Amino acid sequence: MKSIITGGAGFIGSHLCERLVAAGHEVIILDNFSLGKKSNLKKVKDKITIVKRDIRKIKRLLNWEPKISIDKGISMFLKNANVTKANSV
């Protein structure tokens, strides 16, 4: 199963990521690292795809490589990013 987690480098997102990887998921993390930390992903960094993007900038988000769309097998999209908090940074 392929899963995308926004805010995946934060405390909750990184733990969710670890659980999904342990369950055999292919995980893609979308995070702008304004609050999240790469060190939160150290246990799984070699098993996931990390994309540094801000979900508030949708045009840029849609142009990242590799392009992944729902019709290409995304099974789960988990919105975990704290957009309110990120806006104040």
C-alpha positions, 0 to 999 in steps of 0.5 A: 500500500502506498501512503502520503503523510503531510507533516510527516516529519513532526512528532505525530507524523513521524511516529505514524510513518514508522508504524506504516513502514513497519506494516509494509507500506510505501510511505511518502512524506510531504513536509516543509520542515518549518516545525518538523525535524529530519531527525524524527525520521532517522529510523525510517529515512532509508525506507521512505521518500521525503519531499520538502514541500509546503502544502499551502503552495498547491501549485508548487506541490503539484509540480514535484517529481516524481509525479504521483497521483491517485490513479497511480496507486496512492492508497492513503493520504494522511493530512497531518500538517498543522497549517495554522501553526505553520502560517504563524512561522 
